[in-house]
Amino acid sequence: MKILYIYAVLGLLGLTISISVDWLTGTPFSMSFSFLTSIFNTTTFEELTVIIIFFLLPFIQLGMDAYNRKKKPGH
């Protein structure tokens, strides 16, 4: 579970930094979020697949840990 919190905090910090830089340069707040749509509009299928895999890695790791704990007898 700790890894999910770390991913969430790092994602929130990254979003905060990018919005803060936009705010400091005078970009309107509504335009600060347009970078998200422009990123996904210009990605290819292969790039999007890699992004999704990296996004799902902590959930896969959490599932594998839960499966391994359940599989071990005596724990």
C-alpha positions as CSV (number, residue, x, y, z in Angstrom):
1,M,0.0,0.0,0.0
2,K,2.9,2.4,0.7
3,I,3.9,2.3,-3.0
4,L,0.5,3.5,-4.0
5,Y,0.8,6.4,-1.7
6,I,4.2,7.2,-3.0
7,Y,2.9,7.2,-6.6
8,A,0.0,9.4,-5.7
9,V,2.2,11.9,-3.9
10,L,4.7,12.0,-6.7
11,G,1.9,12.5,-9.3
12,L,0.3,15.3,-7.2
13,L,3.7,17.0,-6.8
14,G,4.4,16.8,-10.5
15,L,1.0,18.3,-11.3
16,T,1.4,21.0,-8.7
17,I,4.9,21.9,-10.1
18,S,3.6,22.2,-13.7
19,I,0.6,24.2,-12.7
20,S,2.8,26.5,-10.5
21,V,5.2,27.1,-13.4
22,D,2.3,28.0,-15.7
23,W,0.9,30.3,-13.0
24,L,4.2,32.0,-12.5
25,T,4.6,32.6,-16.3
26,G,1.1,34.1,-16.5
27,T,-0.8,31.3,-18.2
28,P,-4.5,31.2,-17.2
29,F,-5.5,28.4,-14.9
30,S,-7.9,26.9,-17.5
31,M,-5.0,26.6,-20.0
32,S,-2.8,24.9,-17.4
33,F,-4.7,21.6,-17.8
34,S,-4.6,21.7,-21.6
35,F,-1.2,20.1,-21.5
36,L,-2.8,16.8,-20.4
37,T,-5.1,16.7,-23.4
38,S,-2.4,17.7,-25.8
39,I,-0.1,14.9,-24.5
40,F,-2.7,12.2,-25.1
41,N,-3.7,13.7,-28.5
42,T,-0.2,13.4,-29.9
43,T,0.8,9.9,-28.5
44,T,0.9,6.8,-30.6
45,F,-0.7,3.5,-29.6
46,E,2.7,2.1,-28.6
47,E,3.5,5.1,-26.4
48,L,0.0,5.0,-24.8
49,T,0.5,1.3,-24.0
50,V,3.8,2.0,-22.2
51,I,2.2,4.9,-20.2
52,I,-0.7,2.6,-19.2
53,I,1.7,-0.2,-18.2
54,F,3.8,2.2,-16.0
55,F,0.5,3.5,-14.5
56,L,-0.6,-0.1,-13.6
57,L,2.7,-1.3,-12.3
58,P,2.0,-0.5,-8.6
59,F,-1.4,-2.2,-8.8
60,I,0.2,-5.3,-10.4
61,Q,2.8,-5.3,-7.7
62,L,0.2,-5.0,-5.0
63,G,-1.8,-7.9,-6.5
64,M,1.2,-10.1,-6.8
65,D,2.2,-9.5,-3.1
66,A,-1.4,-10.3,-2.0
67,Y,-1.3,-13.5,-4.1
68,N,2.0,-14.6,-2.7
69,R,0.9,-14.0,0.9
70,K,-2.2,-16.0,0.3
71,K,-0.3,-18.8,-1.4
72,K,2.3,-19.3,1.5
73,P,1.0,-21.7,4.1
74,G,1.3,-20.8,7.7
75,H,1.2,-17.0,7.3
